[in-house]
Amino acid sequence: MKYYPKGWHTYKFLVTPQELKDILRGFHIVIYNRRVPADYIESNFANFVRDYESFYRLLTSGEKNRAYCNRQFAHGLFKQSK
């Protein structure tokens, strides 16, 4: 891995679920790129972290990511844009 990339300054790293909680403490999780109910205010932070923990376990397990994405499509969590 190069630590001096050309162009954008990007570095590959993985944030643990606890680090994510610490980083996002005090912030609100808001859906802004798809339709939500008229009375929507914000998403549940605990659910967001729980979903990230599942994703983190998958990334660190070595299982193919395609299996995770297929499960999410099956549950309707990701919507296809038309």
mmCIF file of the N, C-alpha and C atoms, coordinates in Angstrom:
data_MODEL
# 
_entry.id   MODEL 
# 
loop_
_atom_site.group_PDB 
_atom_site.id 
_atom_site.type_symbol 
_atom_site.label_atom_id 
_atom_site.label_alt_id 
_atom_site.label_comp_id 
_atom_site.label_asym_id 
_atom_site.label_entity_id 
_atom_site.label_seq_id 
_atom_site.pdbx_PDB_ins_code 
_atom_site.Cartn_x 
_atom_site.Cartn_y 
_atom_site.Cartn_z 
_atom_site.occupancy 
_atom_site.B_iso_or_equiv 
_atom_site.pdbx_formal_charge 
_atom_site.auth_seq_id 
_atom_site.auth_comp_id 
_atom_site.auth_asym_id 
_atom_site.auth_atom_id 
_atom_site.pdbx_PDB_model_num 
ATOM 1   N N  . MET A 1 1  ? 0.842   -1.184  0.000   1.00 0.00 ? 1  MET A N  1 
ATOM 2   C CA . MET A 1 1  ? 0.000   0.000   0.000   1.00 0.00 ? 1  MET A CA 1 
ATOM 3   C C  . MET A 1 1  ? 0.882   1.240   0.000   1.00 0.00 ? 1  MET A C  1 
ATOM 4   N N  . LYS A 1 2  ? 0.621   2.151   -0.932  1.00 0.00 ? 2  LYS A N  1 
ATOM 5   C CA . LYS A 1 2  ? 1.384   3.388   -0.987  1.00 0.00 ? 2  LYS A CA 1 
ATOM 6   C C  . LYS A 1 2  ? 0.794   4.383   0.017   1.00 0.00 ? 2  LYS A C  1 
ATOM 7   N N  . TYR A 1 3  ? 1.662   5.077   0.711   1.00 0.00 ? 3  TYR A N  1 
ATOM 8   C CA . TYR A 1 3  ? 1.208   6.096   1.653   1.00 0.00 ? 3  TYR A CA 1 
ATOM 9   C C  . TYR A 1 3  ? 1.334   7.487   1.054   1.00 0.00 ? 3  TYR A C  1 
ATOM 10  N N  . TYR A 1 4  ? 1.703   7.564   -0.201  1.00 0.00 ? 4  TYR A N  1 
ATOM 11  C CA . TYR A 1 4  ? 1.810   8.849   -0.895  1.00 0.00 ? 4  TYR A CA 1 
ATOM 12  C C  . TYR A 1 4  ? 1.102   8.741   -2.236  1.00 0.00 ? 4  TYR A C  1 
ATOM 13  N N  . PRO A 1 5  ? -0.245  8.680   -2.200  1.00 0.00 ? 5  PRO A N  1 
ATOM 14  C CA . PRO A 1 5  ? -0.988  8.481   -3.452  1.00 0.00 ? 5  PRO A CA 1 
ATOM 15  C C  . PRO A 1 5  ? -0.912  9.696   -4.360  1.00 0.00 ? 5  PRO A C  1 
ATOM 16  N N  . LYS A 1 6  ? -1.071  9.431   -5.645  1.00 0.00 ? 6  LYS A N  1 
ATOM 17  C CA . LYS A 1 6  ? -1.160  10.522  -6.610  1.00 0.00 ? 6  LYS A CA 1 
ATOM 18  C C  . LYS A 1 6  ? -2.595  11.008  -6.647  1.00 0.00 ? 6  LYS A C  1 
ATOM 19  N N  . GLY A 1 7  ? -2.798  12.267  -6.838  1.00 0.00 ? 7  GLY A N  1 
ATOM 20  C CA . GLY A 1 7  ? -4.163  12.800  -6.919  1.00 0.00 ? 7  GLY A CA 1 
ATOM 21  C C  . GLY A 1 7  ? -4.759  12.975  -5.539  1.00 0.00 ? 7  GLY A C  1 
ATOM 22  N N  . TRP A 1 8  ? -5.926  12.377  -5.335  1.00 0.00 ? 8  TRP A N  1 
ATOM 23  C CA . TRP A 1 8  ? -6.613  12.509  -4.048  1.00 0.00 ? 8  TRP A CA 1 
ATOM 24  C C  . TRP A 1 8  ? -5.776  11.894  -2.937  1.00 0.00 ? 8  TRP A C  1 
ATOM 25  N N  . HIS A 1 9  ? -5.759  12.525  -1.803  1.00 0.00 ? 9  HIS A N  1 
ATOM 26  C CA . HIS A 1 9  ? -5.027  12.001  -0.655  1.00 0.00 ? 9  HIS A CA 1 
ATOM 27  C C  . HIS A 1 9  ? -5.947  11.052  0.103   1.00 0.00 ? 9  HIS A C  1 
ATOM 28  N N  . THR A 1 10 ? -5.860  9.781   -0.206  1.00 0.00 ? 10 THR A N  1 
ATOM 29  C CA . THR A 1 10 ? -6.694  8.776   0.436   1.00 0.00 ? 10 THR A CA 1 
ATOM 30  C C  . THR A 1 10 ? -5.821  7.707   1.076   1.00 0.00 ? 10 THR A C  1 
ATOM 31  N N  . TYR A 1 11 ? -6.336  7.144   2.159   1.00 0.00 ? 11 TYR A N  1 
ATOM 32  C CA . TYR A 1 11 ? -5.626  6.101   2.873   1.00 0.00 ? 11 TYR A CA 1 
ATOM 33  C C  . TYR A 1 11 ? -6.627  5.012   3.229   1.00 0.00 ? 11 TYR A C  1 
ATOM 34  N N  . LYS A 1 12 ? -6.224  3.751   3.059   1.00 0.00 ? 12 LYS A N  1 
ATOM 35  C CA . LYS A 1 12 ? -7.108  2.637   3.345   1.00 0.00 ? 12 LYS A CA 1 
ATOM 36  C C  . LYS A 1 12 ? -7.037  2.322   4.843   1.00 0.00 ? 12 LYS A C  1 
ATOM 37  N N  . PHE A 1 13 ? -8.174  2.371   5.502   1.00 0.00 ? 13 PHE A N  1 
ATOM 38  C CA . PHE A 1 13 ? -8.249  2.013   6.907   1.00 0.00 ? 13 PHE A CA 1 
ATOM 39  C C  . PHE A 1 13 ? -9.668  1.574   7.205   1.00 0.00 ? 13 PHE A C  1 
ATOM 40  N N  . LEU A 1 14 ? -9.857  0.918   8.324   1.00 0.00 ? 14 LEU A N  1 
ATOM 41  C CA . LEU A 1 14 ? -11.163 0.428   8.723   1.00 0.00 ? 14 LEU A CA 1 
ATOM 42  C C  . LEU A 1 14 ? -11.457 0.914   10.129  1.00 0.00 ? 14 LEU A C  1 
ATOM 43  N N  . VAL A 1 15 ? -12.581 1.550   10.305  1.00 0.00 ? 15 VAL A N  1 
ATOM 44  C CA . VAL A 1 15 ? -12.986 2.088   11.603  1.00 0.00 ? 15 VAL A CA 1 
ATOM 45  C C  . VAL A 1 15 ? -13.752 1.008   12.349  1.00 0.00 ? 15 VAL A C  1 
ATOM 46  N N  . THR A 1 16 ? -13.377 0.770   13.596  1.00 0.00 ? 16 THR A N  1 
ATOM 47  C CA . THR A 1 16 ? -14.098 -0.219  14.403  1.00 0.00 ? 16 THR A CA 1 
ATOM 48  C C  . THR A 1 16 ? -15.450 0.360   14.815  1.00 0.00 ? 16 THR A C  1 
ATOM 49  N N  . PRO A 1 17 ? -16.402 -0.498  15.177  1.00 0.00 ? 17 PRO A N  1 
ATOM 50  C CA . PRO A 1 17 ? -17.702 0.008   15.625  1.00 0.00 ? 17 PRO A CA 1 
ATOM 51  C C  . PRO A 1 17 ? -17.595 0.974   16.813  1.00 0.00 ? 17 PRO A C  1 
ATOM 52  N N  . GLN A 1 18 ? -16.701 0.691   17.757  1.00 0.00 ? 18 GLN A N  1 
ATOM 53  C CA . GLN A 1 18 ? -16.542 1.592   18.897  1.00 0.00 ? 18 GLN A CA 1 
ATOM 54  C C  . GLN A 1 18 ? -15.992 2.938   18.464  1.00 0.00 ? 18 GLN A C  1 
ATOM 55  N N  . GLU A 1 19 ? -15.020 2.932   17.548  1.00 0.00 ? 19 GLU A N  1 
ATOM 56  C CA . GLU A 1 19 ? -14.481 4.187   17.026  1.00 0.00 ? 19 GLU A CA 1 
ATOM 57  C C  . GLU A 1 19 ? -15.569 4.971   16.303  1.00 0.00 ? 19 GLU A C  1 
ATOM 58  N N  . LEU A 1 20 ? -16.424 4.278   15.553  1.00 0.00 ? 20 LEU A N  1 
ATOM 59  C CA . LEU A 1 20 ? -17.518 4.941   14.849  1.00 0.00 ? 20 LEU A CA 1 
ATOM 60  C C  . LEU A 1 20 ? -18.455 5.618   15.844  1.00 0.00 ? 20 LEU A C  1 
ATOM 61  N N  . LYS A 1 21 ? -18.793 4.912   16.924  1.00 0.00 ? 21 LYS A N  1 
ATOM 62  C CA . LYS A 1 21 ? -19.647 5.509   17.966  1.00 0.00 ? 21 LYS A CA 1 
ATOM 63  C C  . LYS A 1 21 ? -19.006 6.771   18.528  1.00 0.00 ? 21 LYS A C  1 
ATOM 64  N N  . ASP A 1 22 ? -17.696 6.697   18.807  1.00 0.00 ? 22 ASP A N  1 
ATOM 65  C CA . ASP A 1 22 ? -16.988 7.854   19.369  1.00 0.00 ? 22 ASP A CA 1 
ATOM 66  C C  . ASP A 1 22 ? -16.939 9.018   18.385  1.00 0.00 ? 22 ASP A C  1 
ATOM 67  N N  . ILE A 1 23 ? -16.694 8.711   17.116  1.00 0.00 ? 23 ILE A N  1 
ATOM 68  C CA . ILE A 1 23 ? -16.589 9.750   16.087  1.00 0.00 ? 23 ILE A CA 1 
ATOM 69  C C  . ILE A 1 23 ? -17.932 10.448  15.881  1.00 0.00 ? 23 ILE A C  1 
ATOM 70  N N  . LEU A 1 24 ? -19.015 9.659   15.830  1.00 0.00 ? 24 LEU A N  1 
ATOM 71  C CA . LEU A 1 24 ? -20.330 10.219  15.499  1.00 0.00 ? 24 LEU A CA 1 
ATOM 72  C C  . LEU A 1 24 ? -21.133 10.669  16.717  1.00 0.00 ? 24 LEU A C  1 
ATOM 73  N N  . ARG A 1 25 ? -20.554 10.556  17.896  1.00 0.00 ? 25 ARG A N  1 
ATOM 74  C CA . ARG A 1 25 ? -21.264 10.995  19.105  1.00 0.00 ? 25 ARG A CA 1 
ATOM 75  C C  . ARG A 1 25 ? -21.637 12.476  18.960  1.00 0.00 ? 25 ARG A C  1 
ATOM 76  N N  . GLY A 1 26 ? -22.892 12.778  19.170  1.00 0.00 ? 26 GLY A N  1 
ATOM 77  C CA . GLY A 1 26 ? -23.352 14.150  19.053  1.00 0.00 ? 26 GLY A CA 1 
ATOM 78  C C  . GLY A 1 26 ? -23.913 14.506  17.682  1.00 0.00 ? 26 GLY A C  1 
ATOM 79  N N  . PHE A 1 27 ? -23.754 13.626  16.707  1.00 0.00 ? 27 PHE A N  1 
ATOM 80  C CA . PHE A 1 27 ? -24.296 13.855  15.378  1.00 0.00 ? 27 PHE A CA 1 
ATOM 81  C C  . PHE A 1 27 ? -25.637 13.142  15.232  1.00 0.00 ? 27 PHE A C  1 
ATOM 82  N N  . HIS A 1 28 ? -26.409 13.543  14.240  1.00 0.00 ? 28 HIS A N  1 
ATOM 83  C CA . HIS A 1 28 ? -27.700 12.930  13.942  1.00 0.00 ? 28 HIS A CA 1 
ATOM 84  C C  . HIS A 1 28 ? -27.586 12.171  12.622  1.00 0.00 ? 28 HIS A C  1 
ATOM 85  N N  . ILE A 1 29 ? -28.191 10.994  12.554  1.00 0.00 ? 29 ILE A N  1 
ATOM 86  C CA . ILE A 1 29 ? -28.204 10.201  11.336  1.00 0.00 ? 29 ILE A CA 1 
ATOM 87  C C  . ILE A 1 29 ? -29.487 10.544  10.586  1.00 0.00 ? 29 ILE A C  1 
ATOM 88  N N  . VAL A 1 30 ? -29.332 11.179  9.416   1.00 0.00 ? 30 VAL A N  1 
ATOM 89  C CA . VAL A 1 30 ? -30.482 11.665  8.665   1.00 0.00 ? 30 VAL A CA 1 
ATOM 90  C C  . VAL A 1 30 ? -30.431 11.117  7.241   1.00 0.00 ? 30 VAL A C  1 
ATOM 91  N N  . ILE A 1 31 ? -31.534 10.554  6.787   1.00 0.00 ? 31 ILE A N  1 
ATOM 92  C CA . ILE A 1 31 ? -31.644 10.088  5.403   1.00 0.00 ? 31 ILE A CA 1 
ATOM 93  C C  . ILE A 1 31 ? -32.002 11.289  4.542   1.00 0.00 ? 31 ILE A C  1 
ATOM 94  N N  . TYR A 1 32 ? -31.212 11.536  3.514   1.00 0.00 ? 32 TYR A N  1 
ATOM 95  C CA . TYR A 1 32 ? -31.490 12.684  2.648   1.00 0.00 ? 32 TYR A CA 1 
ATOM 96  C C  . TYR A 1 32 ? -31.521 12.310  1.174   1.00 0.00 ? 32 TYR A C  1 
ATOM 97  N N  . ASN A 1 33 ? -31.246 11.059  0.831   1.00 0.00 ? 33 ASN A N  1 
ATOM 98  C CA . ASN A 1 33 ? -31.155 10.708  -0.580  1.00 0.00 ? 33 ASN A CA 1 
ATOM 99  C C  . ASN A 1 33 ? -32.274 9.775   -1.049  1.00 0.00 ? 33 ASN A C  1 
ATOM 100 N N  . ARG A 1 34 ? -33.336 9.644   -0.271  1.00 0.00 ? 34 ARG A N  1 
ATOM 101 C CA . ARG A 1 34 ? -34.491 8.849   -0.698  1.00 0.00 ? 34 ARG A CA 1 
ATOM 102 C C  . ARG A 1 34 ? -35.722 9.334   0.058   1.00 0.00 ? 34 ARG A C  1 
ATOM 103 N N  . ARG A 1 35 ? -36.867 8.847   -0.345  1.00 0.00 ? 35 ARG A N  1 
ATOM 104 C CA . ARG A 1 35 ? -38.124 9.280   0.271   1.00 0.00 ? 35 ARG A CA 1 
ATOM 105 C C  . ARG A 1 35 ? -38.249 8.764   1.693   1.00 0.00 ? 35 ARG A C  1 
ATOM 106 N N  . VAL A 1 36 ? -38.814 9.590   2.533   1.00 0.00 ? 36 VAL A N  1 
ATOM 107 C CA . VAL A 1 36 ? -39.066 9.221   3.926   1.00 0.00 ? 36 VAL A CA 1 
ATOM 108 C C  . VAL A 1 36 ? -40.486 9.659   4.281   1.00 0.00 ? 36 VAL A C  1 
ATOM 109 N N  . PRO A 1 37 ? -41.051 9.122   5.363   1.00 0.00 ? 37 PRO A N  1 
ATOM 110 C CA . PRO A 1 37 ? -42.390 9.554   5.774   1.00 0.00 ? 37 PRO A CA 1 
ATOM 111 C C  . PRO A 1 37 ? -42.421 11.058  6.084   1.00 0.00 ? 37 PRO A C  1 
ATOM 112 N N  . ALA A 1 38 ? -43.583 11.641  5.983   1.00 0.00 ? 38 ALA A N  1 
ATOM 113 C CA . ALA A 1 38 ? -43.733 13.088  6.204   1.00 0.00 ? 38 ALA A CA 1 
ATOM 114 C C  . ALA A 1 38 ? -43.312 13.491  7.607   1.00 0.00 ? 38 ALA A C  1 
ATOM 115 N N  . ASP A 1 39 ? -43.472 12.612  8.590   1.00 0.00 ? 39 ASP A N  1 
ATOM 116 C CA . ASP A 1 39 ? -43.121 12.952  9.968   1.00 0.00 ? 39 ASP A CA 1 
ATOM 117 C C  . ASP A 1 39 ? -41.699 12.510  10.350  1.00 0.00 ? 39 ASP A C  1 
ATOM 118 N N  . TYR A 1 40 ? -40.889 12.127  9.365   1.00 0.00 ? 40 TYR A N  1 
ATOM 119 C CA . TYR A 1 40 ? -39.519 11.670  9.622   1.00 0.00 ? 40 TYR A CA 1 
ATOM 120 C C  . TYR A 1 40 ? -38.674 12.800  10.182  1.00 0.00 ? 40 TYR A C  1 
ATOM 121 N N  . ILE A 1 41 ? -37.924 12.505  11.219  1.00 0.00 ? 41 ILE A N  1 
ATOM 122 C CA . ILE A 1 41 ? -37.002 13.487  11.795  1.00 0.00 ? 41 ILE A CA 1 
ATOM 123 C C  . ILE A 1 41 ? -35.565 13.006  11.645  1.00 0.00 ? 41 ILE A C  1 
ATOM 124 N N  . GLU A 1 42 ? -35.280 11.804  12.130  1.00 0.00 ? 42 GLU A N  1 
ATOM 125 C CA . GLU A 1 42 ? -33.940 11.240  12.012  1.00 0.00 ? 42 GLU A CA 1 
ATOM 126 C C  . GLU A 1 42 ? -33.997 9.730   12.207  1.00 0.00 ? 42 GLU A C  1 
ATOM 127 N N  . SER A 1 43 ? -32.924 9.045   11.815  1.00 0.00 ? 43 SER A N  1 
ATOM 128 C CA . SER A 1 43 ? -32.843 7.603   11.970  1.00 0.00 ? 43 SER A CA 1 
ATOM 129 C C  . SER A 1 43 ? -32.297 7.261   13.351  1.00 0.00 ? 43 SER A C  1 
ATOM 130 N N  . ASN A 1 44 ? -32.570 6.057   13.793  1.00 0.00 ? 44 ASN A N  1 
ATOM 131 C CA . ASN A 1 44 ? -32.124 5.603   15.100  1.00 0.00 ? 44 ASN A CA 1 
ATOM 132 C C  . ASN A 1 44 ? -30.625 5.333   15.059  1.00 0.00 ? 44 ASN A C  1 
ATOM 133 N N  . PHE A 1 45 ? -29.875 5.980   15.929  1.00 0.00 ? 45 PHE A N  1 
ATOM 134 C CA . PHE A 1 45 ? -28.422 5.852   15.963  1.00 0.00 ? 45 PHE A CA 1 
ATOM 135 C C  . PHE A 1 45 ? -28.007 4.427   16.331  1.00 0.00 ? 45 PHE A C  1 
ATOM 136 N N  . ALA A 1 46 ? -28.704 3.809   17.280  1.00 0.00 ? 46 ALA A N  1 
ATOM 137 C CA . ALA A 1 46 ? -28.373 2.442   17.701  1.00 0.00 ? 46 ALA A CA 1 
ATOM 138 C C  . ALA A 1 46 ? -28.522 1.460   16.541  1.00 0.00 ? 46 ALA A C  1 
ATOM 139 N N  . ASN A 1 47 ? -29.562 1.625   15.736  1.00 0.00 ? 47 ASN A N  1 
ATOM 140 C CA . ASN A 1 47 ? -29.750 0.751   14.574  1.00 0.00 ? 47 ASN A CA 1 
ATOM 141 C C  . ASN A 1 47 ? -28.633 0.949   13.554  1.00 0.00 ? 47 ASN A C  1 
ATOM 142 N N  . PHE A 1 48 ? -28.230 2.189   13.359  1.00 0.00 ? 48 PHE A N  1 
ATOM 143 C CA . PHE A 1 48 ? -27.149 2.494   12.428  1.00 0.00 ? 48 PHE A CA 1 
ATOM 144 C C  . PHE A 1 48 ? -25.859 1.805   12.865  1.00 0.00 ? 48 PHE A C  1 
ATOM 145 N N  . VAL A 1 49 ? -25.542 1.908   14.137  1.00 0.00 ? 49 VAL A N  1 
ATOM 146 C CA . VAL A 1 49 ? -24.324 1.286   14.662  1.00 0.00 ? 49 VAL A CA 1 
ATOM 147 C C  . VAL A 1 49 ? -24.429 -0.233  14.599  1.00 0.00 ? 49 VAL A C  1 
ATOM 148 N N  . ARG A 1 50 ? -25.597 -0.781  14.901  1.00 0.00 ? 50 ARG A N  1 
ATOM 149 C CA . ARG A 1 50 ? -25.804 -2.231  14.830  1.00 0.00 ? 50 ARG A CA 1 
ATOM 150 C C  . ARG A 1 50 ? -25.551 -2.737  13.408  1.00 0.00 ? 50 ARG A C  1 
ATOM 151 N N  . ASP A 1 51 ? -26.088 -2.020  12.414  1.00 0.00 ? 51 ASP A N  1 
ATOM 152 C CA . ASP A 1 51 ? -25.875 -2.406  11.011  1.00 0.00 ? 51 ASP A CA 1 
ATOM 153 C C  . ASP A 1 51 ? -24.399 -2.305  10.638  1.00 0.00 ? 51 ASP A C  1 
ATOM 154 N N  . TYR A 1 52 ? -23.728 -1.273  11.131  1.00 0.00 ? 52 TYR A N  1 
ATOM 155 C CA . TYR A 1 52 ? -22.293 -1.133  10.845  1.00 0.00 ? 52 TYR A CA 1 
ATOM 156 C C  . TYR A 1 52 ? -21.506 -2.258  11.503  1.00 0.00 ? 52 TYR A C  1 
ATOM 157 N N  . GLU A 1 53 ? -21.890 -2.655  12.714  1.00 0.00 ? 53 GLU A N  1 
ATOM 158 C CA . GLU A 1 53 ? -21.208 -3.763  13.386  1.00 0.00 ? 53 GLU A CA 1 
ATOM 159 C C  . GLU A 1 53 ? -21.313 -5.043  12.561  1.00 0.00 ? 53 GLU A C  1 
ATOM 160 N N  . SER A 1 54 ? -22.477 -5.298  11.982  1.00 0.00 ? 54 SER A N  1 
ATOM 161 C CA . SER A 1 54 ? -22.650 -6.469  11.121  1.00 0.00 ? 54 SER A CA 1 
ATOM 162 C C  . SER A 1 54 ? -21.743 -6.374  9.901   1.00 0.00 ? 54 SER A C  1 
ATOM 163 N N  . PHE A 1 55 ? -21.700 -5.210  9.301   1.00 0.00 ? 55 PHE A N  1 
ATOM 164 C CA . PHE A 1 55 ? -20.853 -4.993  8.128   1.00 0.00 ? 55 PHE A CA 1 
ATOM 165 C C  . PHE A 1 55 ? -19.378 -5.133  8.495   1.00 0.00 ? 55 PHE A C  1 
ATOM 166 N N  . TYR A 1 56 ? -18.977 -4.603  9.639   1.00 0.00 ? 56 TYR A N  1 
ATOM 167 C CA . TYR A 1 56 ? -17.601 -4.689  10.113  1.00 0.00 ? 56 TYR A CA 1 
ATOM 168 C C  . TYR A 1 56 ? -17.197 -6.147  10.329  1.00 0.00 ? 56 TYR A C  1 
ATOM 169 N N  . ARG A 1 57 ? -18.077 -6.932  10.961  1.00 0.00 ? 57 ARG A N  1 
ATOM 170 C CA . ARG A 1 57 ? -17.791 -8.358  11.165  1.00 0.00 ? 57 ARG A CA 1 
ATOM 171 C C  . ARG A 1 57 ? -17.597 -9.062  9.822   1.00 0.00 ? 57 ARG A C  1 
ATOM 172 N N  . LEU A 1 58 ? -18.418 -8.698  8.855   1.00 0.00 ? 58 LEU A N  1 
ATOM 173 C CA . LEU A 1 58 ? -18.289 -9.293  7.525   1.00 0.00 ? 58 LEU A CA 1 
ATOM 174 C C  . LEU A 1 58 ? -16.936 -8.934  6.899   1.00 0.00 ? 58 LEU A C  1 
ATOM 175 N N  . LEU A 1 59 ? -16.555 -7.677  6.963   1.00 0.00 ? 59 LEU A N  1 
ATOM 176 C CA . LEU A 1 59 ? -15.292 -7.247  6.371   1.00 0.00 ? 59 LEU A CA 1 
ATOM 177 C C  . LEU A 1 59 ? -14.098 -7.928  7.022   1.00 0.00 ? 59 LEU A C  1 
ATOM 178 N N  . THR A 1 60 ? -14.163 -8.122  8.316   1.00 0.00 ? 60 THR A N  1 
ATOM 179 C CA . THR A 1 60 ? -13.037 -8.729  9.023   1.00 0.00 ? 60 THR A CA 1 
ATOM 180 C C  . THR A 1 60 ? -13.078 -10.252 8.997   1.00 0.00 ? 60 THR A C  1 
ATOM 181 N N  . SER A 1 61 ? -14.187 -10.827 8.522   1.00 0.00 ? 61 SER A N  1 
ATOM 182 C CA . SER A 1 61 ? -14.312 -12.289 8.481   1.00 0.00 ? 61 SER A CA 1 
ATOM 183 C C  . SER A 1 61 ? -13.656 -12.899 7.251   1.00 0.00 ? 61 SER A C  1 
ATOM 184 N N  . GLY A 1 62 ? -13.534 -12.138 6.178   1.00 0.00 ? 62 GLY A N  1 
ATOM 185 C CA . GLY A 1 62 ? -12.983 -12.662 4.942   1.00 0.00 ? 62 GLY A CA 1 
ATOM 186 C C  . GLY A 1 62 ? -14.042 -13.209 4.002   1.00 0.00 ? 62 GLY A C  1 
ATOM 187 N N  . GLU A 1 63 ? -15.321 -13.217 4.433   1.00 0.00 ? 63 GLU A N  1 
ATOM 188 C CA . GLU A 1 63 ? -16.415 -13.670 3.574   1.00 0.00 ? 63 GLU A CA 1 
ATOM 189 C C  . GLU A 1 63 ? -16.565 -12.694 2.418   1.00 0.00 ? 63 GLU A C  1 
ATOM 190 N N  . LYS A 1 64 ? -17.013 -13.197 1.262   1.00 0.00 ? 64 LYS A N  1 
ATOM 191 C CA . LYS A 1 64 ? -17.189 -12.313 0.113   1.00 0.00 ? 64 LYS A CA 1 
ATOM 192 C C  . LYS A 1 64 ? -18.266 -11.279 0.394   1.00 0.00 ? 64 LYS A C  1 
ATOM 193 N N  . ASN A 1 65 ? -18.001 -10.036 0.031   1.00 0.00 ? 65 ASN A N  1 
ATOM 194 C CA . ASN A 1 65 ? -18.950 -8.947  0.245   1.00 0.00 ? 65 ASN A CA 1 
ATOM 195 C C  . ASN A 1 65 ? -20.215 -9.115  -0.572  1.00 0.00 ? 65 ASN A C  1 
ATOM 196 N N  . ARG A 1 66 ? -20.137 -9.812  -1.693  1.00 0.00 ? 66 ARG A N  1 
ATOM 197 C CA . ARG A 1 66 ? -21.304 -9.995  -2.552  1.00 0.00 ? 66 ARG A CA 1 
ATOM 198 C C  . ARG A 1 66 ? -22.436 -10.670 -1.773  1.00 0.00 ? 66 ARG A C  1 
ATOM 199 N N  . ALA A 1 67 ? -22.086 -11.606 -0.895  1.00 0.00 ? 67 ALA A N  1 
ATOM 200 C CA . ALA A 1 67 ? -23.107 -12.300 -0.101  1.00 0.00 ? 67 ALA A CA 1 
ATOM 201 C C  . ALA A 1 67 ? -23.839 -11.304 0.798   1.00 0.00 ? 67 ALA A C  1 
ATOM 202 N N  . TYR A 1 68 ? -23.113 -10.366 1.393   1.00 0.00 ? 68 TYR A N  1 
ATOM 203 C CA . TYR A 1 68 ? -23.729 -9.351  2.252   1.00 0.00 ? 68 TYR A CA 1 
ATOM 204 C C  . TYR A 1 68 ? -24.675 -8.475  1.431   1.00 0.00 ? 68 TYR A C  1 
ATOM 205 N N  . CYS A 1 69 ? -24.214 -8.015  0.282   1.00 0.00 ? 69 CYS A N  1 
ATOM 206 C CA . CYS A 1 69 ? -25.040 -7.152  -0.560  1.00 0.00 ? 69 CYS A CA 1 
ATOM 207 C C  . CYS A 1 69 ? -26.302 -7.876  -1.017  1.00 0.00 ? 69 CYS A C  1 
ATOM 208 N N  . ASN A 1 70 ? -26.175 -9.152  -1.370  1.00 0.00 ? 70 ASN A N  1 
ATOM 209 C CA . ASN A 1 70 ? -27.351 -9.911  -1.783  1.00 0.00 ? 70 ASN A CA 1 
ATOM 210 C C  . ASN A 1 70 ? -28.364 -10.017 -0.650  1.00 0.00 ? 70 ASN A C  1 
ATOM 211 N N  . ARG A 1 71 ? -27.897 -10.226 0.571   1.00 0.00 ? 71 ARG A N  1 
ATOM 212 C CA . ARG A 1 71 ? -28.821 -10.288 1.711   1.00 0.00 ? 71 ARG A CA 1 
ATOM 213 C C  . ARG A 1 71 ? -29.521 -8.953  1.899   1.00 0.00 ? 71 ARG A C  1 
ATOM 214 N N  . GLN A 1 72 ? -28.786 -7.837  1.731   1.00 0.00 ? 72 GLN A N  1 
ATOM 215 C CA . GLN A 1 72 ? -29.382 -6.521  1.924   1.00 0.00 ? 72 GLN A CA 1 
ATOM 216 C C  . GLN A 1 72 ? -30.425 -6.235  0.851   1.00 0.00 ? 72 GLN A C  1 
ATOM 217 N N  . PHE A 1 73 ? -30.156 -6.640  -0.393  1.00 0.00 ? 73 PHE A N  1 
ATOM 218 C CA . PHE A 1 73 ? -31.152 -6.463  -1.450  1.00 0.00 ? 73 PHE A CA 1 
ATOM 219 C C  . PHE A 1 73 ? -32.392 -7.298  -1.142  1.00 0.00 ? 73 PHE A C  1 
ATOM 220 N N  . ALA A 1 74 ? -32.185 -8.500  -0.631  1.00 0.00 ? 74 ALA A N  1 
ATOM 221 C CA . ALA A 1 74 ? -33.309 -9.380  -0.312  1.00 0.00 ? 74 ALA A CA 1 
ATOM 222 C C  . ALA A 1 74 ? -34.190 -8.774  0.773   1.00 0.00 ? 74 ALA A C  1 
ATOM 223 N N  . HIS A 1 75 ? -33.578 -8.055  1.694   1.00 0.00 ? 75 HIS A N  1 
ATOM 224 C CA . HIS A 1 75 ? -34.336 -7.423  2.781   1.00 0.00 ? 75 HIS A CA 1 
ATOM 225 C C  . HIS A 1 75 ? -34.889 -6.059  2.374   1.00 0.00 ? 75 HIS A C  1 
ATOM 226 N N  . GLY A 1 76 ? -34.510 -5.574  1.204   1.00 0.00 ? 76 GLY A N  1 
ATOM 227 C CA . GLY A 1 76 ? -35.026 -4.299  0.728   1.00 0.00 ? 76 GLY A CA 1 
ATOM 228 C C  . GLY A 1 76 ? -34.365 -3.086  1.341   1.00 0.00 ? 76 GLY A C  1 
ATOM 229 N N  . LEU A 1 77 ? -33.163 -3.262  1.910   1.00 0.00 ? 77 LEU A N  1 
ATOM 230 C CA . LEU A 1 77 ? -32.487 -2.125  2.535   1.00 0.00 ? 77 LEU A CA 1 
ATOM 231 C C  . LEU A 1 77 ? -31.857 -1.206  1.504   1.00 0.00 ? 77 LEU A C  1 
ATOM 232 N N  . PHE A 1 78 ? -31.457 -1.769  0.376   1.00 0.00 ? 78 PHE A N  1 
ATOM 233 C CA . PHE A 1 78 ? -30.922 -0.947  -0.701  1.00 0.00 ? 78 PHE A CA 1 
ATOM 234 C C  . PHE A 1 78 ? -31.987 -0.892  -1.795  1.00 0.00 ? 78 PHE A C  1 
ATOM 235 N N  . LYS A 1 79 ? -32.247 0.270   -2.303  1.00 0.00 ? 79 LYS A N  1 
ATOM 236 C CA . LYS A 1 79 ? -33.244 0.432   -3.354  1.00 0.00 ? 79 LYS A CA 1 
ATOM 237 C C  . LYS A 1 79 ? -32.533 0.772   -4.658  1.00 0.00 ? 79 LYS A C  1 
ATOM 238 N N  . GLN A 1 80 ? -32.986 0.203   -5.738  1.00 0.00 ? 80 GLN A N  1 
ATOM 239 C CA . GLN A 1 80 ? -32.417 0.517   -7.034  1.00 0.00 ? 80 GLN A CA 1 
ATOM 240 C C  . GLN A 1 80 ? -33.034 1.797   -7.553  1.00 0.00 ? 80 GLN A C  1 
ATOM 241 N N  . SER A 1 81 ? -32.189 2.669   -8.089  1.00 0.00 ? 81 SER A N  1 
ATOM 242 C CA . SER A 1 81 ? -32.712 3.912   -8.663  1.00 0.00 ? 81 SER A CA 1 
ATOM 243 C C  . SER A 1 81 ? -33.126 3.645   -10.106 1.00 0.00 ? 81 SER A C  1 
ATOM 244 N N  . LYS A 1 82 ? -34.152 4.337   -10.562 1.00 0.00 ? 82 LYS A N  1 
ATOM 245 C CA . LYS A 1 82 ? -34.658 4.142   -11.925 1.00 0.00 ? 82 LYS A CA 1 
ATOM 246 C C  . LYS A 1 82 ? -34.114 5.219   -12.841 1.00 0.00 ? 82 LYS A C  1 
# 
